[in-house]
Amino acid sequence: AVGAVLAVLASLIITANALVAIALLCLIQKTGSKGLYFVLNLAVADAVVGFTVTGLAVDKLSQPFHPPQIFCVLRMAFVTCSSAASILSLLLVAWDRHLAVRKPFHYFQLVTGLRVGVRLVGLWLVAAAIGFLPVLNPAFQIPTQEKCSFFGVFHPAYTLTVFCAGFFPALLLFIYLYCDMLKIASVHVQQIREVEQAGLAG
C-alpha cells in the first residue's frame, strides 16, 4: 500500500512539474524575465524529487529488497540533495521577489543572466554538499541498517546537523523575506489610498 501511494505521488509530482517547466520556458521566451529561471529551477528540483521517490516506490513494491550499504547511502543522498535543492530554490524565488519589490527600478540591472546562472550553480553545489555529506563522512552513516530508508541509513547527528545548519536558518530567512515584502506592500497600499483620497478631495 505504501509503495502504491508513493508511486502515485511520484507520478503526479513529475507530471505536474514537467507541465510547469514547459509553461515557464514559454513564458521566459516570451517575456525574457531572468527571475523566472529560479521558479524553473524549483520545478526541476521538485521533478528530481519525484524521480527519487519513484525509486523508493519500486523498493516498496518489490519486497523483500536488501541492497548493499553504499547503494542505500547513495540513494538517500540523492533524495536529500534534490530536497535541499527544492528548499534552496524556494529561498531564491523569495529573494528574487523581495529584490523586485524592494528595488523595482534597479531590478533588471541587478538580476542579469550571469548572476542568475552563478546563483543556480551555487545552489546545486550547496545541495550536493548537504546531500552527499554522509558519503564523504562515514560517521554520519548507520553501519548496519535494517531497511533502506533515510533514518535507517543516516545517523541522527546528520539529521540534526542538516536541520540546525541548513533547514532552520533557511526557514527563518524565508519568513523574514516574505514578512518584509508584506510590510513594503502595506506601505504601498497606504500611499495609494492617500493619493486616491487626495484626488477625490481635489
Backbone bond lengths (Angstrom), bond angles and torsions (degrees), N, CA, C in turn:
res aa  C-N    CA-C-N  psi(-1)  N-CA   C-N-CA  omega(-1)  CA-C   N-CA-C  phi
1 A - - - 1.459 - - 1.535 110.67 -
2 V 1.329 116.35 -43.48 1.470 120.11 179.25 1.523 110.62 -63.25
3 G 1.337 115.36 -41.31 1.459 119.44 178.83 1.512 112.74 -63.30
4 A 1.341 116.88 -40.08 1.465 121.00 179.06 1.529 110.93 -65.26
5 V 1.342 116.41 -42.30 1.471 120.38 178.19 1.529 110.74 -62.85
6 L 1.344 116.70 -44.00 1.461 120.87 178.56 1.523 111.28 -62.26
7 A 1.344 116.11 -39.58 1.464 119.90 179.90 1.522 111.50 -64.41
8 V 1.329 116.49 -42.92 1.468 120.59 178.50 1.531 110.44 -64.65
9 L 1.337 116.41 -45.64 1.467 120.34 179.62 1.526 111.28 -61.71
10 A 1.318 116.45 -42.98 1.463 120.46 179.86 1.521 110.88 -61.88
11 S 1.340 116.93 -42.64 1.464 120.78 178.87 1.524 111.17 -62.31
12 L 1.334 116.24 -43.77 1.464 120.24 179.09 1.523 111.61 -64.53
13 I 1.334 116.27 -42.34 1.466 120.86 -179.61 1.526 110.49 -61.69
14 I 1.325 116.55 -47.34 1.465 120.51 -178.13 1.521 111.02 -65.72
15 T 1.335 116.83 -46.31 1.466 120.39 -178.31 1.525 111.59 -63.45
16 A 1.338 116.71 -47.73 1.464 120.44 -177.71 1.521 111.44 -62.09
17 N 1.321 117.09 -44.37 1.462 119.73 -177.98 1.520 112.31 -73.30
18 A 1.329 117.83 -28.43 1.464 119.98 174.03 1.528 110.17 -65.34
19 L 1.334 116.82 -42.72 1.466 120.78 177.54 1.530 111.07 -64.21
20 V 1.334 115.95 -41.77 1.470 120.35 178.18 1.528 110.28 -62.68
21 A 1.328 117.04 -42.07 1.470 121.14 -179.93 1.526 111.04 -63.00
22 I 1.337 117.46 -41.95 1.464 121.12 178.70 1.534 110.37 -63.31
23 A 1.343 115.52 -45.06 1.473 119.72 179.14 1.523 111.18 -62.14
24 L 1.324 116.89 -40.70 1.464 120.73 -179.64 1.522 111.58 -67.30
25 L 1.331 117.39 -39.77 1.464 120.25 177.92 1.528 110.74 -61.00
26 C 1.326 116.60 -41.59 1.465 120.48 177.16 1.529 110.71 -64.46
27 L 1.336 116.18 -40.74 1.457 120.60 -179.34 1.523 111.57 -68.44
28 I 1.333 116.84 -39.47 1.466 120.78 177.89 1.521 110.24 -64.38
29 Q 1.340 116.01 -41.78 1.463 119.93 178.90 1.526 111.47 -64.28
30 K 1.330 115.80 -32.80 1.471 120.51 -177.88 1.524 111.95 -79.28
31 T 1.347 116.63 -43.59 1.466 120.33 -173.66 1.525 113.64 -98.81
32 G 1.332 117.02 -27.28 1.459 120.39 -177.46 1.517 113.76 75.15
33 S 1.330 117.08 14.89 1.470 120.72 -178.66 1.526 110.35 -73.42
34 K 1.327 116.21 121.60 1.466 121.06 -179.56 1.529 111.88 -73.45
35 G 1.332 117.01 -29.35 1.455 120.36 -178.60 1.517 113.12 -63.43
36 L 1.333 116.65 -24.86 1.465 119.41 -179.87 1.532 112.48 -68.33
37 Y 1.328 116.89 -16.42 1.467 119.39 176.78 1.534 111.27 -64.90
38 F 1.330 116.82 -28.37 1.460 119.78 176.59 1.536 110.34 -67.35
39 V 1.333 116.20 -40.13 1.465 120.26 177.97 1.528 109.48 -68.64
40 L 1.335 116.40 -39.67 1.469 120.42 176.57 1.520 110.89 -61.12
41 N 1.321 116.40 -41.14 1.463 120.18 177.91 1.522 111.28 -63.99
42 L 1.341 116.61 -35.78 1.468 120.63 176.11 1.520 110.42 -62.14
43 A 1.339 116.97 -43.32 1.460 120.51 178.43 1.527 111.43 -63.62
44 V 1.330 116.82 -40.17 1.467 120.76 178.62 1.529 110.54 -65.27
45 A 1.333 116.23 -44.58 1.468 120.12 179.74 1.525 110.94 -62.23
46 D 1.338 116.74 -41.69 1.468 119.64 178.91 1.526 111.44 -67.06
47 A 1.339 117.04 -34.86 1.461 120.42 176.33 1.532 110.61 -65.17
48 V 1.333 116.79 -38.79 1.467 120.63 177.02 1.527 110.16 -64.50
49 V 1.349 116.41 -38.65 1.466 119.95 174.57 1.530 109.73 -58.38
50 G 1.335 116.76 -41.39 1.459 120.78 177.53 1.518 112.28 -60.77
51 F 1.339 116.25 -41.32 1.468 120.00 177.91 1.529 111.50 -63.76
52 T 1.323 116.67 -41.07 1.469 119.40 179.46 1.527 111.06 -67.36
53 V 1.334 116.51 -36.03 1.464 119.89 176.65 1.525 110.62 -66.60
54 T 1.337 116.92 -31.81 1.462 120.69 176.63 1.522 110.82 -58.83
55 G 1.341 115.81 -42.25 1.468 119.41 177.68 1.516 112.08 -61.66
56 L 1.328 116.65 -40.99 1.462 120.00 178.09 1.526 110.86 -65.41
57 A 1.345 116.23 -37.14 1.460 120.10 179.08 1.527 110.95 -64.96
58 V 1.332 116.69 -40.43 1.464 120.81 178.13 1.521 110.47 -61.41
59 D 1.339 116.04 -40.37 1.479 119.77 177.32 1.520 111.31 -60.76
60 K 1.338 116.16 -43.93 1.466 120.37 -178.51 1.530 111.59 -65.43
61 L 1.333 115.64 -36.21 1.464 120.00 -177.16 1.521 113.20 -81.10
62 S 1.333 117.16 -13.17 1.466 120.50 -178.65 1.525 111.13 -119.80
63 Q 1.316 116.49 50.02 1.461 121.48 175.90 1.537 109.84 -72.73
64 P 1.317 119.56 149.66 1.472 126.95 -7.29 1.521 111.54 -79.48
65 F 1.350 114.81 145.84 1.455 120.49 -177.83 1.519 108.15 -137.04
66 H 1.340 116.54 115.93 1.475 121.43 -177.24 1.524 109.16 -126.77
67 P 1.345 117.11 80.54 1.464 120.55 -178.74 1.528 110.94 -76.06
68 P 1.330 116.98 163.79 1.468 119.67 176.60 1.526 111.65 -67.18
69 Q 1.310 115.05 162.98 1.465 121.82 -176.32 1.520 112.34 -56.72
70 I 1.330 118.06 -48.21 1.456 121.14 -175.43 1.526 111.15 -64.52
71 F 1.341 117.16 -32.01 1.462 120.59 178.10 1.525 110.28 -64.28
72 C 1.314 116.20 -46.10 1.468 120.72 179.28 1.519 111.45 -63.97
73 V 1.315 116.31 -43.31 1.461 120.46 -179.09 1.524 110.67 -61.78
74 L 1.335 116.84 -45.74 1.458 120.49 179.82 1.527 111.57 -65.32
75 R 1.331 116.45 -40.55 1.471 119.58 179.58 1.523 110.44 -62.61
76 M 1.327 117.46 -47.58 1.463 120.18 179.98 1.534 111.29 -68.54
77 A 1.337 116.52 -28.24 1.466 119.57 175.78 1.525 110.31 -65.72
78 F 1.338 117.27 -40.70 1.466 120.81 177.15 1.534 110.79 -65.09
79 V 1.327 116.42 -39.80 1.468 120.19 177.56 1.525 109.98 -61.26
80 T 1.324 116.33 -47.46 1.464 121.02 -179.16 1.518 111.64 -65.90
81 C 1.338 116.65 -40.94 1.465 121.15 -179.60 1.525 111.15 -61.62
82 S 1.331 117.00 -48.29 1.468 120.40 -178.69 1.526 111.23 -67.56
83 S 1.333 117.30 -35.93 1.463 120.38 177.39 1.527 110.74 -66.88
84 A 1.339 116.28 -41.72 1.466 120.47 177.25 1.526 110.71 -63.53
85 A 1.334 116.90 -39.23 1.466 120.48 177.86 1.523 111.08 -63.74
86 S 1.328 116.53 -37.36 1.465 120.69 177.99 1.530 111.08 -64.62
87 I 1.322 116.52 -45.15 1.468 121.03 179.80 1.529 110.58 -65.21
88 L 1.333 116.83 -43.29 1.461 120.22 179.36 1.531 111.28 -66.87
89 S 1.334 116.53 -32.13 1.469 119.71 176.51 1.523 110.53 -65.91
90 L 1.328 116.72 -40.90 1.469 120.09 175.02 1.525 110.62 -58.17
91 L 1.329 115.22 -39.99 1.460 119.78 179.80 1.536 111.12 -66.21
92 L 1.331 116.73 -40.22 1.459 120.25 178.50 1.526 111.58 -67.25
93 V 1.331 116.58 -38.10 1.466 120.20 176.50 1.531 109.82 -62.08
94 A 1.334 116.17 -43.51 1.463 120.34 178.36 1.526 110.80 -62.97
95 W 1.326 116.68 -42.53 1.472 120.71 178.60 1.524 110.73 -62.75
96 D 1.335 116.60 -41.46 1.461 121.04 -179.92 1.531 111.10 -63.72
97 R 1.329 116.92 -44.76 1.473 120.50 179.21 1.527 110.93 -66.33
98 H 1.337 116.08 -37.10 1.464 120.63 178.64 1.523 110.48 -64.08
99 L 1.322 116.20 -41.46 1.457 120.65 178.78 1.524 110.93 -65.31
100 A 1.352 116.60 -38.67 1.461 120.83 179.47 1.528 111.41 -65.61
101 V 1.325 116.76 -34.38 1.466 120.90 -179.93 1.526 111.06 -81.60
102 R 1.332 115.89 -40.04 1.461 120.33 -176.35 1.530 111.83 -73.96
103 K 1.334 117.95 -40.61 1.462 121.95 -178.12 1.533 110.35 -130.80
104 P 1.326 116.43 68.56 1.475 119.12 -174.53 1.530 113.91 -64.88
105 F 1.348 117.91 -31.44 1.458 120.25 -176.64 1.532 112.78 -79.97
106 H 1.343 116.88 -17.81 1.466 121.12 -179.70 1.529 111.87 -111.66
107 Y 1.336 116.39 4.10 1.470 120.08 -173.21 1.528 111.90 -58.73
108 F 1.318 116.97 -48.73 1.473 119.86 -175.13 1.528 112.19 -71.83
109 Q 1.323 117.32 -21.20 1.457 119.34 173.70 1.527 111.48 -79.35
110 L 1.339 116.62 -30.37 1.463 120.93 -178.26 1.528 112.47 -83.60
111 V 1.323 116.50 -36.18 1.476 120.36 -176.89 1.527 108.21 -98.20
112 T 1.331 115.64 87.31 1.465 121.73 178.52 1.521 109.87 -101.17
113 G 1.331 115.50 167.32 1.459 120.05 -179.71 1.517 112.39 -60.34
114 L 1.336 117.23 -40.50 1.465 121.37 -179.31 1.524 110.67 -63.96
115 R 1.344 117.10 -46.09 1.462 120.80 -178.34 1.528 111.03 -66.17
116 V 1.324 117.16 -37.85 1.471 120.32 177.03 1.525 109.92 -63.89
117 G 1.339 116.51 -44.56 1.466 120.34 179.37 1.518 112.53 -61.58
118 V 1.333 116.83 -43.13 1.467 121.12 179.28 1.522 110.77 -62.32
119 R 1.334 116.63 -42.30 1.465 120.41 -179.64 1.527 111.50 -66.60
120 L 1.320 117.26 -38.37 1.470 120.15 179.88 1.530 111.42 -69.36
121 V 1.323 116.27 -39.94 1.472 119.30 176.52 1.526 110.02 -64.30
122 G 1.342 116.02 -44.01 1.466 119.72 177.43 1.513 112.30 -61.75
123 L 1.330 116.07 -37.95 1.472 120.53 178.35 1.522 111.26 -59.19
124 W 1.337 116.91 -48.27 1.467 119.67 -177.52 1.524 111.84 -70.75
125 L 1.329 117.41 -30.28 1.464 119.81 176.04 1.527 110.86 -66.88
126 V 1.338 116.27 -42.64 1.466 120.18 177.78 1.531 110.39 -65.68
127 A 1.339 116.97 -42.03 1.463 120.72 178.80 1.529 111.05 -62.51
128 A 1.336 116.42 -40.54 1.471 120.14 178.30 1.523 110.70 -66.30
129 A 1.335 116.82 -39.41 1.466 120.02 178.48 1.523 111.05 -62.95
130 I 1.346 116.42 -39.92 1.461 120.56 178.55 1.525 110.80 -67.87
131 G 1.341 116.00 -47.27 1.458 119.92 -175.16 1.516 114.23 -68.55
132 F 1.331 116.33 -38.49 1.463 120.06 -174.15 1.526 112.83 -100.16
133 L 1.318 116.56 12.67 1.465 119.79 175.99 1.528 112.63 -58.43
134 P 1.346 119.50 -42.34 1.472 118.62 177.55 1.528 113.31 -65.30
135 V 1.331 117.60 -26.23 1.469 120.17 177.20 1.523 109.62 -69.68
136 L 1.326 116.04 -39.84 1.467 120.88 179.87 1.522 111.97 -78.19
137 N 1.339 116.27 -28.68 1.466 121.02 -179.31 1.530 109.71 -122.94
138 P 1.332 117.68 94.05 1.473 121.17 -177.29 1.526 114.27 -59.43
139 A 1.340 117.08 -14.80 1.469 119.33 178.62 1.524 111.06 -64.11
140 F 1.324 117.58 -21.86 1.462 121.85 178.70 1.536 112.48 -87.16
141 Q 1.324 117.06 6.39 1.456 120.85 179.67 1.530 110.73 -104.89
142 I 1.333 115.05 152.58 1.463 121.06 171.64 1.526 106.48 -97.62
143 P 1.341 118.39 114.70 1.471 120.76 -171.73 1.528 114.34 -57.91
144 T 1.313 117.83 -45.07 1.467 120.65 -175.98 1.521 109.05 -114.17
145 Q 1.324 116.52 94.30 1.441 120.58 -179.75 1.524 110.44 -91.59
146 E 1.329 116.48 143.44 1.451 121.41 177.59 1.524 111.15 -83.28
147 K 1.323 117.22 -33.50 1.450 120.72 179.10 1.520 109.91 -144.53
148 C 1.329 115.02 157.95 1.465 120.73 -176.49 1.522 109.17 -84.31
149 S 1.328 116.86 82.38 1.452 122.94 178.72 1.519 108.58 -137.97
150 F 1.328 115.94 168.16 1.463 120.72 -176.65 1.523 111.02 -58.34
151 F 1.331 116.71 -52.30 1.463 120.40 -177.21 1.526 111.89 -78.36
152 G 1.338 117.01 -12.78 1.455 119.92 176.36 1.510 112.76 -86.83
153 V 1.337 117.18 -13.90 1.466 121.68 -176.79 1.526 111.81 -112.10
154 F 1.346 116.35 -41.26 1.463 120.84 -175.14 1.523 110.85 -96.52
155 H 1.323 114.86 140.48 1.460 122.10 179.00 1.538 109.61 -69.29
156 P 1.340 117.35 145.46 1.478 119.35 177.92 1.522 113.58 -56.10
157 A 1.338 117.51 -27.57 1.468 120.35 178.00 1.524 110.99 -62.67
158 Y 1.330 116.78 -34.80 1.466 120.17 177.90 1.522 110.45 -66.96
159 T 1.328 116.79 -45.48 1.469 121.41 178.65 1.521 110.33 -58.88
160 L 1.338 116.53 -44.16 1.461 121.07 179.45 1.524 111.29 -64.69
161 T 1.330 116.37 -40.45 1.467 121.26 179.18 1.517 111.29 -63.41
162 V 1.339 116.47 -46.18 1.459 120.92 -179.55 1.524 110.72 -64.12
163 F 1.332 116.47 -40.44 1.463 119.83 -178.68 1.525 111.02 -67.58
164 C 1.334 117.24 -47.39 1.465 120.97 -175.12 1.526 112.75 -73.60
165 A 1.348 116.67 -38.30 1.464 120.13 -175.12 1.529 112.91 -94.25
166 G 1.336 117.27 -17.25 1.455 119.83 -175.95 1.514 114.52 -120.43
167 F 1.326 116.32 -65.72 1.456 120.48 -172.19 1.523 112.75 -66.39
168 F 1.319 117.83 -48.03 1.458 121.01 -175.76 1.527 112.74 -63.82
169 P 1.350 119.94 -47.99 1.473 119.03 175.87 1.534 112.59 -61.32
170 A 1.351 116.94 -38.26 1.469 119.82 178.15 1.523 110.82 -63.71
171 L 1.327 117.11 -39.41 1.463 121.30 178.91 1.525 110.96 -64.28
172 L 1.330 116.62 -43.61 1.468 120.24 179.22 1.530 111.34 -63.41
173 L 1.336 116.66 -43.12 1.458 120.71 178.42 1.529 110.95 -64.48
174 F 1.337 116.38 -40.32 1.464 122.35 177.92 1.532 110.56 -59.55
175 I 1.327 116.26 -46.25 1.468 121.27 179.79 1.530 110.26 -64.95
176 Y 1.328 116.99 -41.96 1.467 120.36 179.89 1.529 111.17 -61.24
177 L 1.332 117.21 -45.33 1.460 121.04 -177.59 1.526 111.47 -61.10
178 Y 1.329 116.60 -44.99 1.457 119.16 -178.07 1.526 112.11 -74.21
179 C 1.322 117.60 -32.32 1.469 119.86 174.64 1.521 110.85 -66.17
180 D 1.332 116.58 -39.13 1.460 120.12 178.13 1.525 110.71 -67.15
181 M 1.343 116.29 -38.63 1.466 119.14 176.37 1.528 111.19 -63.37
182 L 1.330 116.09 -39.26 1.460 120.21 177.75 1.526 110.82 -63.77
183 K 1.316 116.03 -39.53 1.458 120.89 178.08 1.522 110.98 -63.31
184 I 1.345 116.79 -45.67 1.466 121.06 179.09 1.523 110.70 -63.12
185 A 1.348 116.53 -42.76 1.464 120.73 179.52 1.525 111.15 -62.48
186 S 1.333 116.84 -38.20 1.466 120.30 178.60 1.525 111.18 -64.02
187 V 1.337 116.46 -39.85 1.465 120.58 177.63 1.529 109.86 -64.25
188 H 1.339 116.17 -41.71 1.472 120.11 179.78 1.529 110.78 -63.55
189 V 1.319 116.39 -42.18 1.470 120.26 178.79 1.524 110.43 -61.55
190 Q 1.327 117.07 -42.94 1.458 121.27 179.04 1.525 111.38 -62.70
191 Q 1.346 116.13 -41.47 1.458 119.99 179.15 1.529 111.26 -65.81
192 I 1.335 116.59 -39.32 1.468 120.53 178.66 1.529 110.45 -63.90
193 R 1.329 116.15 -42.27 1.471 119.96 178.55 1.517 111.54 -62.96
194 E 1.336 116.92 -40.33 1.460 120.43 178.99 1.527 111.08 -63.66
195 V 1.356 115.74 -40.99 1.465 119.21 178.55 1.514 110.90 -66.26
196 E 1.353 116.75 -40.65 1.465 120.46 178.69 1.525 111.30 -63.30
197 Q 1.334 115.44 -43.98 1.469 119.35 179.45 1.521 111.05 -64.60
198 A 1.320 116.51 -38.56 1.455 119.89 178.04 1.541 110.66 -65.22
199 G 1.315 116.03 -38.70 1.465 120.43 178.07 1.512 111.87 -66.20
200 L 1.346 116.50 -41.28 1.470 119.12 177.66 1.509 111.52 -66.36
201 A 1.328 116.25 -38.94 1.471 119.77 178.60 1.521 110.49 -64.83
202 G 1.333 116.33 -37.69 1.457 119.75 179.52 1.518 111.25 -68.41
